[in-house]
């Protein structure tokens, strides 16, 4: 077996390039205790991805790899930031064609992208809302933010109060 063999049960694909930066003017933010949820209407193409990475001064991926991506998707995104450090740890891209989510581990410099099976799960927005309602601390810990995960558990009442407004924004496609 070659070293580049992908195990069928591996959780996502890790990249050493961080996600395309958030466009603040396209976001509505809701502070919920130790986290900030930001809902963003997004369009993602190869050109937008490359420009976003360049604007942020981030490492550029291999151009041949980008050409193979052939990105052309859109939808609502839900970003989860730590209030204290301002870093994004989770992103749920509830896109029409290829819905997916990100674990953004800043300590390791790894952005793991996990595809949502849109055959088995027809509602990526509902899926994302269920994950933040039921598994947010566990997902934050997996993203390399165990202290934030503990703070979310300790202040769950504050976090939970932000989830319904996030759902309204995601479902209403309002900006």
HUCOR-V243354 format. One record per backbone hydrogen bond with DSSP energy under -1.0 kcal/mol. CO is the residue of the C=O (numbers start at 1). NH is the residue of the N-H. Records with the same first field share a line. If there is no record, write none. Layout:
BEGIN
CO->NH, NH
END
This chain:
BEGIN
2->5
7->10
10->12
13->113
15->111
23->26
24->27
26->41
28->39
30->37
32->35
34->83
35->32
36->81
37->30
38->79
39->28
40->77
42->75
44->73
45->49
46->50
47->51
48->52
49->53
50->54
51->55
52->56
53->58
54->57
62->66
63->67
64->68
65->69
66->70
73->44
74->96
75->42
76->94
77->40
78->92
79->38
80->89, 90
81->36
82->86
87->82
89->104
90->80
91->102
92->78
93->95, 100
99->116
100->93
101->114
102->91
103->112
105->109, 110
110->105
111->15
112->103
113->13
114->101
116->118
117->121
123->127
124->128
125->129
126->130
127->131
128->132
129->133
130->134
131->135
135->139
136->140
137->141
138->142
139->143
140->145
141->144
145->149
146->150
147->151
148->152
149->153
150->154
151->155
153->156
155->159
156->160
157->161
159->162
160->163
162->166
163->167
164->168
165->169
166->170
167->171
168->172
169->173
END
